[in-house]
Amino acid sequence: MQRSSARHATDSVLATLAGDDCDWCSSGTLVRGRFKGDDAVVCEDCETPAVRVW
Ligand SMILES: [Zn+2]
């Protein structure tokens, strides 16, 4: 297992999702943030998490 590589891949996923339009509302944009203490991408408008990393 290469944990550093997996971590980098996760970070890439978050970076890719950030800036996309929200799937759950019409006007929100996804931004990097935290959801329940974990790295995530959340909508800045409705605060729905698009990705949560466990
Ligand atoms: Zn939204």
mmCIF file of the protein (N, C-alpha, C, O) and its ligand, coordinates in Angstrom:
data_MODEL
# 
_entry.id   MODEL 
# 
loop_
_entity.id 
_entity.type 
_entity.pdbx_number_of_molecules 
1 polymer     1 
2 non-polymer 1 
# 
_entity_poly.entity_id                      1 
_entity_poly.type                           'polypeptide(L)' 
_entity_poly.nstd_linkage                   no 
_entity_poly.nstd_monomer                   no 
_entity_poly.pdbx_seq_one_letter_code       MQRSSARHATDSVLATLAGDDCDWCSSGTLVRGRFKGDDAVVCEDCETPAVRVW 
_entity_poly.pdbx_seq_one_letter_code_can   MQRSSARHATDSVLATLAGDDCDWCSSGTLVRGRFKGDDAVVCEDCETPAVRVW 
_entity_poly.pdbx_strand_id                 A 
# 
loop_
_entity_poly_seq.entity_id 
_entity_poly_seq.num 
_entity_poly_seq.mon_id 
_entity_poly_seq.hetero 
1 1  MET n 
1 2  GLN n 
1 3  ARG n 
1 4  SER n 
1 5  SER n 
1 6  ALA n 
1 7  ARG n 
1 8  HIS n 
1 9  ALA n 
1 10 THR n 
1 11 ASP n 
1 12 SER n 
1 13 VAL n 
1 14 LEU n 
1 15 ALA n 
1 16 THR n 
1 17 LEU n 
1 18 ALA n 
1 19 GLY n 
1 20 ASP n 
1 21 ASP n 
1 22 CYS n 
1 23 ASP n 
1 24 TRP n 
1 25 CYS n 
1 26 SER n 
1 27 SER n 
1 28 GLY n 
1 29 THR n 
1 30 LEU n 
1 31 VAL n 
1 32 ARG n 
1 33 GLY n 
1 34 ARG n 
1 35 PHE n 
1 36 LYS n 
1 37 GLY n 
1 38 ASP n 
1 39 ASP n 
1 40 ALA n 
1 41 VAL n 
1 42 VAL n 
1 43 CYS n 
1 44 GLU n 
1 45 ASP n 
1 46 CYS n 
1 47 GLU n 
1 48 THR n 
1 49 PRO n 
1 50 ALA n 
1 51 VAL n 
1 52 ARG n 
1 53 VAL n 
1 54 TRP n 
# 
loop_
_struct_asym.id 
_struct_asym.entity_id 
A 1 
B 2 
# 
loop_
_chem_comp.id 
_chem_comp.type 
_chem_comp.mon_nstd_flag 
ALA 'L-peptide linking' y 
ARG 'L-peptide linking' y 
ASP 'L-peptide linking' y 
CYS 'L-peptide linking' y 
GLN 'L-peptide linking' y 
GLU 'L-peptide linking' y 
GLY 'peptide linking'   y 
HIS 'L-peptide linking' y 
LEU 'L-peptide linking' y 
LYS 'L-peptide linking' y 
MET 'L-peptide linking' y 
PHE 'L-peptide linking' y 
PRO 'L-peptide linking' y 
SER 'L-peptide linking' y 
THR 'L-peptide linking' y 
TRP 'L-peptide linking' y 
VAL 'L-peptide linking' y 
ZN  non-polymer         . 
# 
_pdbx_entity_nonpoly.entity_id   2 
_pdbx_entity_nonpoly.name        ? 
_pdbx_entity_nonpoly.comp_id     ZN 
# 
_pdbx_nonpoly_scheme.asym_id         B 
_pdbx_nonpoly_scheme.entity_id       2 
_pdbx_nonpoly_scheme.mon_id          ZN 
_pdbx_nonpoly_scheme.ndb_seq_num     1 
_pdbx_nonpoly_scheme.pdb_seq_num     101 
_pdbx_nonpoly_scheme.auth_seq_num    101 
_pdbx_nonpoly_scheme.pdb_mon_id      ZN 
_pdbx_nonpoly_scheme.auth_mon_id     ZN 
_pdbx_nonpoly_scheme.pdb_strand_id   A 
_pdbx_nonpoly_scheme.pdb_ins_code    . 
# 
loop_
_atom_site.group_PDB 
_atom_site.id 
_atom_site.type_symbol 
_atom_site.label_atom_id 
_atom_site.label_alt_id 
_atom_site.label_comp_id 
_atom_site.label_asym_id 
_atom_site.label_entity_id 
_atom_site.label_seq_id 
_atom_site.pdbx_PDB_ins_code 
_atom_site.Cartn_x 
_atom_site.Cartn_y 
_atom_site.Cartn_z 
_atom_site.occupancy 
_atom_site.B_iso_or_equiv 
_atom_site.pdbx_formal_charge 
_atom_site.auth_seq_id 
_atom_site.auth_comp_id 
_atom_site.auth_asym_id 
_atom_site.auth_atom_id 
_atom_site.pdbx_PDB_model_num 
ATOM   1   N  N  . MET A 1 1  ? 0.844   -1.210 0.000   1.00 0.00 ? 1   MET A N  1 
ATOM   2   C  CA . MET A 1 1  ? 0.000   0.000  0.000   1.00 0.00 ? 1   MET A CA 1 
ATOM   3   C  C  . MET A 1 1  ? 0.874   1.252  0.000   1.00 0.00 ? 1   MET A C  1 
ATOM   4   O  O  . MET A 1 1  ? 1.885   1.317  0.698   1.00 0.00 ? 1   MET A O  1 
ATOM   5   N  N  . GLN A 1 2  ? 0.479   2.221  -0.774  1.00 0.00 ? 2   GLN A N  1 
ATOM   6   C  CA . GLN A 1 2  ? 1.189   3.495  -0.804  1.00 0.00 ? 2   GLN A CA 1 
ATOM   7   C  C  . GLN A 1 2  ? 0.237   4.592  -0.328  1.00 0.00 ? 2   GLN A C  1 
ATOM   8   O  O  . GLN A 1 2  ? -0.512  5.181  -1.108  1.00 0.00 ? 2   GLN A O  1 
ATOM   9   N  N  . ARG A 1 3  ? 0.292   4.837  0.947   1.00 0.00 ? 3   ARG A N  1 
ATOM   10  C  CA . ARG A 1 3  ? -0.664  5.779  1.534   1.00 0.00 ? 3   ARG A CA 1 
ATOM   11  C  C  . ARG A 1 3  ? -0.488  7.190  0.998   1.00 0.00 ? 3   ARG A C  1 
ATOM   12  O  O  . ARG A 1 3  ? -1.463  7.915  0.802   1.00 0.00 ? 3   ARG A O  1 
ATOM   13  N  N  . SER A 1 4  ? 0.759   7.574  0.761   1.00 0.00 ? 4   SER A N  1 
ATOM   14  C  CA . SER A 1 4  ? 0.990   8.928  0.276   1.00 0.00 ? 4   SER A CA 1 
ATOM   15  C  C  . SER A 1 4  ? 0.346   9.124  -1.094  1.00 0.00 ? 4   SER A C  1 
ATOM   16  O  O  . SER A 1 4  ? -0.206  10.184 -1.389  1.00 0.00 ? 4   SER A O  1 
ATOM   17  N  N  . SER A 1 5  ? 0.426   8.092  -1.918  1.00 0.00 ? 5   SER A N  1 
ATOM   18  C  CA . SER A 1 5  ? -0.176  8.146  -3.238  1.00 0.00 ? 5   SER A CA 1 
ATOM   19  C  C  . SER A 1 5  ? -1.697  8.214  -3.154  1.00 0.00 ? 5   SER A C  1 
ATOM   20  O  O  . SER A 1 5  ? -2.329  8.963  -3.900  1.00 0.00 ? 5   SER A O  1 
ATOM   21  N  N  . ALA A 1 6  ? -2.291  7.430  -2.242  1.00 0.00 ? 6   ALA A N  1 
ATOM   22  C  CA . ALA A 1 6  ? -3.734  7.460  -2.071  1.00 0.00 ? 6   ALA A CA 1 
ATOM   23  C  C  . ALA A 1 6  ? -4.189  8.822  -1.567  1.00 0.00 ? 6   ALA A C  1 
ATOM   24  O  O  . ALA A 1 6  ? -5.215  9.344  -2.005  1.00 0.00 ? 6   ALA A O  1 
ATOM   25  N  N  . ARG A 1 7  ? -3.436  9.382  -0.663  1.00 0.00 ? 7   ARG A N  1 
ATOM   26  C  CA . ARG A 1 7  ? -3.793  10.697 -0.131  1.00 0.00 ? 7   ARG A CA 1 
ATOM   27  C  C  . ARG A 1 7  ? -3.743  11.745 -1.233  1.00 0.00 ? 7   ARG A C  1 
ATOM   28  O  O  . ARG A 1 7  ? -4.599  12.626 -1.312  1.00 0.00 ? 7   ARG A O  1 
ATOM   29  N  N  . HIS A 1 8  ? -2.744  11.635 -2.066  1.00 0.00 ? 8   HIS A N  1 
ATOM   30  C  CA . HIS A 1 8  ? -2.617  12.596 -3.163  1.00 0.00 ? 8   HIS A CA 1 
ATOM   31  C  C  . HIS A 1 8  ? -3.789  12.466 -4.125  1.00 0.00 ? 8   HIS A C  1 
ATOM   32  O  O  . HIS A 1 8  ? -4.307  13.464 -4.625  1.00 0.00 ? 8   HIS A O  1 
ATOM   33  N  N  . ALA A 1 9  ? -4.203  11.228 -4.380  1.00 0.00 ? 9   ALA A N  1 
ATOM   34  C  CA . ALA A 1 9  ? -5.332  11.005 -5.280  1.00 0.00 ? 9   ALA A CA 1 
ATOM   35  C  C  . ALA A 1 9  ? -6.598  11.631 -4.706  1.00 0.00 ? 9   ALA A C  1 
ATOM   36  O  O  . ALA A 1 9  ? -7.375  12.254 -5.430  1.00 0.00 ? 9   ALA A O  1 
ATOM   37  N  N  . THR A 1 10 ? -6.800  11.463 -3.407  1.00 0.00 ? 10  THR A N  1 
ATOM   38  C  CA . THR A 1 10 ? -7.968  12.061 -2.765  1.00 0.00 ? 10  THR A CA 1 
ATOM   39  C  C  . THR A 1 10 ? -7.936  13.570 -2.881  1.00 0.00 ? 10  THR A C  1 
ATOM   40  O  O  . THR A 1 10 ? -8.953  14.199 -3.173  1.00 0.00 ? 10  THR A O  1 
ATOM   41  N  N  . ASP A 1 11 ? -6.779  14.148 -2.656  1.00 0.00 ? 11  ASP A N  1 
ATOM   42  C  CA . ASP A 1 11 ? -6.651  15.593 -2.757  1.00 0.00 ? 11  ASP A CA 1 
ATOM   43  C  C  . ASP A 1 11 ? -6.950  16.064 -4.173  1.00 0.00 ? 11  ASP A C  1 
ATOM   44  O  O  . ASP A 1 11 ? -7.543  17.125 -4.370  1.00 0.00 ? 11  ASP A O  1 
ATOM   45  N  N  . SER A 1 12 ? -6.539  15.274 -5.153  1.00 0.00 ? 12  SER A N  1 
ATOM   46  C  CA . SER A 1 12 ? -6.809  15.616 -6.543  1.00 0.00 ? 12  SER A CA 1 
ATOM   47  C  C  . SER A 1 12 ? -8.300  15.594 -6.838  1.00 0.00 ? 12  SER A C  1 
ATOM   48  O  O  . SER A 1 12 ? -8.812  16.439 -7.572  1.00 0.00 ? 12  SER A O  1 
ATOM   49  N  N  . VAL A 1 13 ? -8.997  14.613 -6.256  1.00 0.00 ? 13  VAL A N  1 
ATOM   50  C  CA . VAL A 1 13 ? -10.450 14.540 -6.439  1.00 0.00 ? 13  VAL A CA 1 
ATOM   51  C  C  . VAL A 1 13 ? -11.117 15.784 -5.876  1.00 0.00 ? 13  VAL A C  1 
ATOM   52  O  O  . VAL A 1 13 ? -11.982 16.377 -6.521  1.00 0.00 ? 13  VAL A O  1 
ATOM   53  N  N  . LEU A 1 14 ? -10.719 16.178 -4.681  1.00 0.00 ? 14  LEU A N  1 
ATOM   54  C  CA . LEU A 1 14 ? -11.295 17.366 -4.059  1.00 0.00 ? 14  LEU A CA 1 
ATOM   55  C  C  . LEU A 1 14 ? -10.991 18.612 -4.887  1.00 0.00 ? 14  LEU A C  1 
ATOM   56  O  O  . LEU A 1 14 ? -11.854 19.467 -5.083  1.00 0.00 ? 14  LEU A O  1 
ATOM   57  N  N  . ALA A 1 15 ? -9.759  18.700 -5.366  1.00 0.00 ? 15  ALA A N  1 
ATOM   58  C  CA . ALA A 1 15 ? -9.367  19.865 -6.149  1.00 0.00 ? 15  ALA A CA 1 
ATOM   59  C  C  . ALA A 1 15 ? -10.132 19.916 -7.467  1.00 0.00 ? 15  ALA A C  1 
ATOM   60  O  O  . ALA A 1 15 ? -10.466 20.994 -7.958  1.00 0.00 ? 15  ALA A O  1 
ATOM   61  N  N  . THR A 1 16 ? -10.408 18.742 -8.037  1.00 0.00 ? 16  THR A N  1 
ATOM   62  C  CA . THR A 1 16 ? -11.152 18.691 -9.296  1.00 0.00 ? 16  THR A CA 1 
ATOM   63  C  C  . THR A 1 16 ? -12.594 19.118 -9.097  1.00 0.00 ? 16  THR A C  1 
ATOM   64  O  O  . THR A 1 16 ? -13.160 19.828 -9.927  1.00 0.00 ? 16  THR A O  1 
ATOM   65  N  N  . LEU A 1 17 ? -13.187 18.682 -7.992  1.00 0.00 ? 17  LEU A N  1 
ATOM   66  C  CA . LEU A 1 17 ? -14.597 18.998 -7.736  1.00 0.00 ? 17  LEU A CA 1 
ATOM   67  C  C  . LEU A 1 17 ? -14.798 20.465 -7.363  1.00 0.00 ? 17  LEU A C  1 
ATOM   68  O  O  . LEU A 1 17 ? -15.823 21.058 -7.699  1.00 0.00 ? 17  LEU A O  1 
ATOM   69  N  N  . ALA A 1 18 ? -13.833 21.040 -6.680  1.00 0.00 ? 18  ALA A N  1 
ATOM   70  C  CA . ALA A 1 18 ? -13.965 22.431 -6.262  1.00 0.00 ? 18  ALA A CA 1 
ATOM   71  C  C  . ALA A 1 18 ? -14.139 23.333 -7.480  1.00 0.00 ? 18  ALA A C  1 
ATOM   72  O  O  . ALA A 1 18 ? -13.395 23.228 -8.455  1.00 0.00 ? 18  ALA A O  1 
ATOM   73  N  N  . GLY A 1 19 ? -15.114 24.204 -7.413  1.00 0.00 ? 19  GLY A N  1 
ATOM   74  C  CA . GLY A 1 19 ? -15.374 25.117 -8.516  1.00 0.00 ? 19  GLY A CA 1 
ATOM   75  C  C  . GLY A 1 19 ? -16.479 24.648 -9.441  1.00 0.00 ? 19  GLY A C  1 
ATOM   76  O  O  . GLY A 1 19 ? -16.976 25.418 -10.263 1.00 0.00 ? 19  GLY A O  1 
ATOM   77  N  N  . ASP A 1 20 ? -16.867 23.381 -9.309  1.00 0.00 ? 20  ASP A N  1 
ATOM   78  C  CA . ASP A 1 20 ? -17.978 22.876 -10.120 1.00 0.00 ? 20  ASP A CA 1 
ATOM   79  C  C  . ASP A 1 20 ? -19.310 23.427 -9.601  1.00 0.00 ? 20  ASP A C  1 
ATOM   80  O  O  . ASP A 1 20 ? -19.413 23.880 -8.461  1.00 0.00 ? 20  ASP A O  1 
ATOM   81  N  N  . ASP A 1 21 ? -20.314 23.376 -10.460 1.00 0.00 ? 21  ASP A N  1 
ATOM   82  C  CA . ASP A 1 21 ? -21.654 23.758 -10.028 1.00 0.00 ? 21  ASP A CA 1 
ATOM   83  C  C  . ASP A 1 21 ? -22.214 22.693 -9.093  1.00 0.00 ? 21  ASP A C  1 
ATOM   84  O  O  . ASP A 1 21 ? -21.929 21.505 -9.244  1.00 0.00 ? 21  ASP A O  1 
ATOM   85  N  N  . CYS A 1 22 ? -23.011 23.134 -8.129  1.00 0.00 ? 22  CYS A N  1 
ATOM   86  C  CA . CYS A 1 22 ? -23.647 22.213 -7.196  1.00 0.00 ? 22  CYS A CA 1 
ATOM   87  C  C  . CYS A 1 22 ? -24.699 21.372 -7.904  1.00 0.00 ? 22  CYS A C  1 
ATOM   88  O  O  . CYS A 1 22 ? -25.430 21.866 -8.763  1.00 0.00 ? 22  CYS A O  1 
ATOM   89  N  N  . ASP A 1 23 ? -24.766 20.094 -7.534  1.00 0.00 ? 23  ASP A N  1 
ATOM   90  C  CA . ASP A 1 23 ? -25.785 19.213 -8.114  1.00 0.00 ? 23  ASP A CA 1 
ATOM   91  C  C  . ASP A 1 23 ? -27.134 19.383 -7.427  1.00 0.00 ? 23  ASP A C  1 
ATOM   92  O  O  . ASP A 1 23 ? -28.150 18.915 -7.941  1.00 0.00 ? 23  ASP A O  1 
ATOM   93  N  N  . TRP A 1 24 ? -27.158 20.030 -6.299  1.00 0.00 ? 24  TRP A N  1 
ATOM   94  C  CA . TRP A 1 24 ? -28.361 20.036 -5.451  1.00 0.00 ? 24  TRP A CA 1 
ATOM   95  C  C  . TRP A 1 24 ? -29.104 21.359 -5.469  1.00 0.00 ? 24  TRP A C  1 
ATOM   96  O  O  . TRP A 1 24 ? -30.252 21.410 -5.029  1.00 0.00 ? 24  TRP A O  1 
ATOM   97  N  N  . CYS A 1 25 ? -28.514 22.400 -5.947  1.00 0.00 ? 25  CYS A N  1 
ATOM   98  C  CA . CYS A 1 25 ? -29.222 23.669 -6.059  1.00 0.00 ? 25  CYS A CA 1 
ATOM   99  C  C  . CYS A 1 25 ? -28.755 24.353 -7.339  1.00 0.00 ? 25  CYS A C  1 
ATOM   100 O  O  . CYS A 1 25 ? -27.760 23.948 -7.940  1.00 0.00 ? 25  CYS A O  1 
ATOM   101 N  N  . SER A 1 26 ? -29.473 25.384 -7.747  1.00 0.00 ? 26  SER A N  1 
ATOM   102 C  CA . SER A 1 26 ? -29.229 25.953 -9.071  1.00 0.00 ? 26  SER A CA 1 
ATOM   103 C  C  . SER A 1 26 ? -28.093 26.963 -9.097  1.00 0.00 ? 26  SER A C  1 
ATOM   104 O  O  . SER A 1 26 ? -27.500 27.200 -10.149 1.00 0.00 ? 26  SER A O  1 
ATOM   105 N  N  . SER A 1 27 ? -27.783 27.558 -7.959  1.00 0.00 ? 27  SER A N  1 
ATOM   106 C  CA . SER A 1 27 ? -26.851 28.681 -7.994  1.00 0.00 ? 27  SER A CA 1 
ATOM   107 C  C  . SER A 1 27 ? -25.555 28.452 -7.232  1.00 0.00 ? 27  SER A C  1 
ATOM   108 O  O  . SER A 1 27 ? -24.655 29.290 -7.285  1.00 0.00 ? 27  SER A O  1 
ATOM   109 N  N  . GLY A 1 28 ? -25.443 27.323 -6.519  1.00 0.00 ? 28  GLY A N  1 
ATOM   110 C  CA . GLY A 1 28 ? -24.277 27.116 -5.667  1.00 0.00 ? 28  GLY A CA 1 
ATOM   111 C  C  . GLY A 1 28 ? -23.045 26.687 -6.427  1.00 0.00 ? 28  GLY A C  1 
ATOM   112 O  O  . GLY A 1 28 ? -23.129 26.131 -7.522  1.00 0.00 ? 28  GLY A O  1 
ATOM   113 N  N  . THR A 1 29 ? -21.891 26.957 -5.824  1.00 0.00 ? 29  THR A N  1 
ATOM   114 C  CA . THR A 1 29 ? -20.608 26.514 -6.354  1.00 0.00 ? 29  THR A CA 1 
ATOM   115 C  C  . THR A 1 29 ? -19.902 25.692 -5.279  1.00 0.00 ? 29  THR A C  1 
ATOM   116 O  O  . THR A 1 29 ? -19.946 26.029 -4.096  1.00 0.00 ? 29  THR A O  1 
ATOM   117 N  N  . LEU A 1 30 ? -19.254 24.615 -5.704  1.00 0.00 ? 30  LEU A N  1 
ATOM   118 C  CA . LEU A 1 30 ? -18.567 23.748 -4.747  1.00 0.00 ? 30  LEU A CA 1 
ATOM   119 C  C  . LEU A 1 30 ? -17.225 24.356 -4.356  1.00 0.00 ? 30  LEU A C  1 
ATOM   120 O  O  . LEU A 1 30 ? -16.462 24.820 -5.203  1.00 0.00 ? 30  LEU A O  1 
ATOM   121 N  N  . VAL A 1 31 ? -16.960 24.342 -3.070  1.00 0.00 ? 31  VAL A N  1 
ATOM   122 C  CA . VAL A 1 31 ? -15.703 24.877 -2.561  1.00 0.00 ? 31  VAL A CA 1 
ATOM   123 C  C  . VAL A 1 31 ? -15.070 23.873 -1.592  1.00 0.00 ? 31  VAL A C  1 
ATOM   124 O  O  . VAL A 1 31 ? -15.761 23.059 -0.981  1.00 0.00 ? 31  VAL A O  1 
ATOM   125 N  N  . ARG A 1 32 ? -13.747 23.948 -1.466  1.00 0.00 ? 32  ARG A N  1 
ATOM   126 C  CA . ARG A 1 32 ? -13.053 23.093 -0.503  1.00 0.00 ? 32  ARG A CA 1 
ATOM   127 C  C  . ARG A 1 32 ? -13.440 23.504 0.903   1.00 0.00 ? 32  ARG A C  1 
ATOM   128 O  O  . ARG A 1 32 ? -13.516 24.691 1.219   1.00 0.00 ? 32  ARG A O  1 
ATOM   129 N  N  . GLY A 1 33 ? -13.681 22.518 1.735   1.00 0.00 ? 33  GLY A N  1 
ATOM   130 C  CA . GLY A 1 33 ? -14.047 22.831 3.105   1.00 0.00 ? 33  GLY A CA 1 
ATOM   131 C  C  . GLY A 1 33 ? -14.003 21.597 3.967   1.00 0.00 ? 33  GLY A C  1 
ATOM   132 O  O  . GLY A 1 33 ? -13.327 20.616 3.658   1.00 0.00 ? 33  GLY A O  1 
ATOM   133 N  N  . ARG A 1 34 ? -14.741 21.668 5.059   1.00 0.00 ? 34  ARG A N  1 
ATOM   134 C  CA . ARG A 1 34 ? -14.765 20.551 5.999   1.00 0.00 ? 34  ARG A CA 1 
ATOM   135 C  C  . ARG A 1 34 ? -16.203 20.199 6.299   1.00 0.00 ? 34  ARG A C  1 
ATOM   136 O  O  . ARG A 1 34 ? -17.064 21.069 6.425   1.00 0.00 ? 34  ARG A O  1 
ATOM   137 N  N  . PHE A 1 35 ? -16.448 18.894 6.414   1.00 0.00 ? 35  PHE A N  1 
ATOM   138 C  CA . PHE A 1 35 ? -17.776 18.428 6.788   1.00 0.00 ? 35  PHE A CA 1 
ATOM   139 C  C  . PHE A 1 35 ? -17.614 17.430 7.905   1.00 0.00 ? 35  PHE A C  1 
ATOM   140 O  O  . PHE A 1 35 ? -17.015 16.369 7.731   1.00 0.00 ? 35  PHE A O  1 
ATOM   141 N  N  . LYS A 1 36 ? -18.163 17.787 9.072   1.00 0.00 ? 36  LYS A N  1 
ATOM   142 C  CA . LYS A 1 36 ? -18.035 16.936 10.250  1.00 0.00 ? 36  LYS A CA 1 
ATOM   143 C  C  . LYS A 1 36 ? -16.588 16.574 10.547  1.00 0.00 ? 36  LYS A C  1 
ATOM   144 O  O  . LYS A 1 36 ? -16.294 15.448 10.950  1.00 0.00 ? 36  LYS A O  1 
ATOM   145 N  N  . GLY A 1 37 ? -15.693 17.519 10.348  1.00 0.00 ? 37  GLY A N  1 
ATOM   146 C  CA . GLY A 1 37 ? -14.302 17.339 10.717  1.00 0.00 ? 37  GLY A CA 1 
ATOM   147 C  C  . GLY A 1 37 ? -13.429 16.685 9.665   1.00 0.00 ? 37  GLY A C  1 
ATOM   148 O  O  . GLY A 1 37 ? -12.230 16.505 9.874   1.00 0.00 ? 37  GLY A O  1 
ATOM   149 N  N  . ASP A 1 38 ? -14.026 16.326 8.526   1.00 0.00 ? 38  ASP A N  1 
ATOM   150 C  CA . ASP A 1 38 ? -13.246 15.676 7.474   1.00 0.00 ? 38  ASP A CA 1 
ATOM   151 C  C  . ASP A 1 38 ? -13.116 16.596 6.268   1.00 0.00 ? 38  ASP A C  1 
ATOM   152 O  O  . ASP A 1 38 ? -13.948 17.475 6.044   1.00 0.00 ? 38  ASP A O  1 
ATOM   153 N  N  . ASP A 1 39 ? -12.056 16.377 5.498   1.00 0.00 ? 39  ASP A N  1 
ATOM   154 C  CA . ASP A 1 39 ? -11.903 17.115 4.253   1.00 0.00 ? 39  ASP A CA 1 
ATOM   155 C  C  . ASP A 1 39 ? -13.072 16.794 3.330   1.00 0.00 ? 39  ASP A C  1 
ATOM   156 O  O  . ASP A 1 39 ? -13.485 15.640 3.213   1.00 0.00 ? 39  ASP A O  1 
ATOM   157 N  N  . ALA A 1 40 ? -13.587 17.803 2.691   1.00 0.00 ? 40  ALA A N  1 
ATOM   158 C  CA . ALA A 1 40 ? -14.740 17.605 1.828   1.00 0.00 ? 40  ALA A CA 1 
ATOM   159 C  C  . ALA A 1 40 ? -14.831 18.755 0.839   1.00 0.00 ? 40  ALA A C  1 
ATOM   160 O  O  . ALA A 1 40 ? -14.132 19.762 0.955   1.00 0.00 ? 40  ALA A O  1 
ATOM   161 N  N  . VAL A 1 41 ? -15.703 18.578 -0.127  1.00 0.00 ? 41  VAL A N  1 
ATOM   162 C  CA . VAL A 1 41 ? -16.085 19.686 -0.996  1.00 0.00 ? 41  VAL A CA 1 
ATOM   163 C  C  . VAL A 1 41 ? -17.564 19.953 -0.742  1.00 0.00 ? 41  VAL A C  1 
ATOM   164 O  O  . VAL A 1 41 ? -18.405 19.069 -0.912  1.00 0.00 ? 41  VAL A O  1 
ATOM   165 N  N  . VAL A 1 42 ? -17.866 21.163 -0.339  1.00 0.00 ? 42  VAL A N  1 
ATOM   166 C  CA . VAL A 1 42 ? -19.242 21.487 0.002   1.00 0.00 ? 42  VAL A CA 1 
ATOM   167 C  C  . VAL A 1 42 ? -19.726 22.652 -0.843  1.00 0.00 ? 42  VAL A C  1 
ATOM   168 O  O  . VAL A 1 42 ? -18.941 23.479 -1.308  1.00 0.00 ? 42  VAL A O  1 
ATOM   169 N  N  . CYS A 1 43 ? -21.040 22.695 -1.030  1.00 0.00 ? 43  CYS A N  1 
ATOM   170 C  CA . CYS A 1 43 ? -21.641 23.814 -1.740  1.00 0.00 ? 43  CYS A CA 1 
ATOM   171 C  C  . CYS A 1 43 ? -21.627 25.043 -0.838  1.00 0.00 ? 43  CYS A C  1 
ATOM   172 O  O  . CYS A 1 43 ? -22.008 24.970 0.330   1.00 0.00 ? 43  CYS A O  1 
ATOM   173 N  N  . GLU A 1 44 ? -21.186 26.172 -1.388  1.00 0.00 ? 44  GLU A N  1 
ATOM   174 C  CA . GLU A 1 44 ? -21.122 27.379 -0.570  1.00 0.00 ? 44  GLU A CA 1 
ATOM   175 C  C  . GLU A 1 44 ? -22.514 27.954 -0.326  1.00 0.00 ? 44  GLU A C  1 
ATOM   176 O  O  . GLU A 1 44 ? -22.701 28.799 0.549   1.00 0.00 ? 44  GLU A O  1 
ATOM   177 N  N  . ASP A 1 45 ? -23.477 27.494 -1.100  1.00 0.00 ? 45  ASP A N  1 
ATOM   178 C  CA . ASP A 1 45 ? -24.832 28.023 -0.985  1.00 0.00 ? 45  ASP A CA 1 
ATOM   179 C  C  . ASP A 1 45 ? -25.710 27.162 -0.069  1.00 0.00 ? 45  ASP A C  1 
ATOM   180 O  O  . ASP A 1 45 ? -26.236 27.652 0.931   1.00 0.00 ? 45  ASP A O  1 
ATOM   181 N  N  . CYS A 1 46 ? -25.865 25.878 -0.414  1.00 0.00 ? 46  CYS A N  1 
ATOM   182 C  CA . CYS A 1 46 ? -26.742 25.007 0.381   1.00 0.00 ? 46  CYS A CA 1 
ATOM   183 C  C  . CYS A 1 46 ? -25.957 24.138 1.357   1.00 0.00 ? 46  CYS A C  1 
ATOM   184 O  O  . CYS A 1 46 ? -26.545 23.419 2.165   1.00 0.00 ? 46  CYS A O  1 
ATOM   185 N  N  . GLU A 1 47 ? -24.611 24.205 1.282   1.00 0.00 ? 47  GLU A N  1 
ATOM   186 C  CA . GLU A 1 47 ? -23.727 23.490 2.205   1.00 0.00 ? 47  GLU A CA 1 
ATOM   187 C  C  . GLU A 1 47 ? -23.870 21.982 2.123   1.00 0.00 ? 47  GLU A C  1 
ATOM   188 O  O  . GLU A 1 47 ? -23.554 21.283 3.086   1.00 0.00 ? 47  GLU A O  1 
ATOM   189 N  N  . THR A 1 48 ? -24.334 21.469 1.005   1.00 0.00 ? 48  THR A N  1 
ATOM   190 C  CA . THR A 1 48 ? -24.392 20.033 0.803   1.00 0.00 ? 48  THR A CA 1 
ATOM   191 C  C  . THR A 1 48 ? -23.008 19.529 0.414   1.00 0.00 ? 48  THR A C  1 
ATOM   192 O  O  . THR A 1 48 ? -22.412 20.042 -0.532  1.00 0.00 ? 48  THR A O  1 
ATOM   193 N  N  . PRO A 1 49 ? -22.489 18.536 1.123   1.00 0.00 ? 49  PRO A N  1 
ATOM   194 C  CA . PRO A 1 49 ? -21.178 18.000 0.778   1.00 0.00 ? 49  PRO A CA 1 
ATOM   195 C  C  . PRO A 1 49 ? -21.227 17.166 -0.489  1.00 0.00 ? 49  PRO A C  1 
ATOM   196 O  O  . PRO A 1 49 ? -22.088 16.297 -0.625  1.00 0.00 ? 49  PRO A O  1 
ATOM   197 N  N  . ALA A 1 50 ? -20.320 17.417 -1.412  1.00 0.00 ? 50  ALA A N  1 
ATOM   198 C  CA . ALA A 1 50 ? -20.268 16.630 -2.652  1.00 0.00 ? 50  ALA A CA 1 
ATOM   199 C  C  . ALA A 1 50 ? -19.394 15.397 -2.448  1.00 0.00 ? 50  ALA A C  1 
ATOM   200 O  O  . ALA A 1 50 ? -19.671 14.333 -3.003  1.00 0.00 ? 50  ALA A O  1 
ATOM   201 N  N  . VAL A 1 51 ? -18.358 15.541 -1.664  1.00 0.00 ? 51  VAL A N  1 
ATOM   202 C  CA . VAL A 1 51 ? -17.463 14.424 -1.376  1.00 0.00 ? 51  VAL A CA 1 
ATOM   203 C  C  . VAL A 1 51 ? -17.035 14.526 0.074   1.00 0.00 ? 51  VAL A C  1 
ATOM   204 O  O  . VAL A 1 51 ? -16.716 15.605 0.575   1.00 0.00 ? 51  VAL A O  1 
ATOM   205 N  N  . ARG A 1 52 ? -17.034 13.400 0.723   1.00 0.00 ? 52  ARG A N  1 
ATOM   206 C  CA . ARG A 1 52 ? -16.495 13.362 2.072   1.00 0.00 ? 52  ARG A CA 1 
ATOM   207 C  C  . ARG A 1 52 ? -15.449 12.277 2.131   1.00 0.00 ? 52  ARG A C  1 
ATOM   208 O  O  . ARG A 1 52 ? -15.678 11.164 1.659   1.00 0.00 ? 52  ARG A O  1 
ATOM   209 N  N  . VAL A 1 53 ? -14.303 12.587 2.705   1.00 0.00 ? 53  VAL A N  1 
ATOM   210 C  CA . VAL A 1 53 ? -13.205 11.639 2.812   1.00 0.00 ? 53  VAL A CA 1 
ATOM   211 C  C  . VAL A 1 53 ? -13.159 11.079 4.222   1.00 0.00 ? 53  VAL A C  1 
ATOM   212 O  O  . VAL A 1 53 ? -13.024 11.819 5.196   1.00 0.00 ? 53  VAL A O  1 
ATOM   213 N  N  . TRP A 1 54 ? -13.272 9.785  4.316   1.00 0.00 ? 54  TRP A N  1 
ATOM   214 C  CA . TRP A 1 54 ? -13.272 9.171  5.636   1.00 0.00 ? 54  TRP A CA 1 
ATOM   215 C  C  . TRP A 1 54 ? -11.872 8.835  6.114   1.00 0.00 ? 54  TRP A C  1 
ATOM   216 O  O  . TRP A 1 54 ? -11.705 8.309  7.215   1.00 0.00 ? 54  TRP A O  1 
HETATM 217 ZN ZN . ZN  B 2 .  ? -25.892 23.750 -3.476  1.00 0.00 2 101 ZN  A ZN 1 
# 
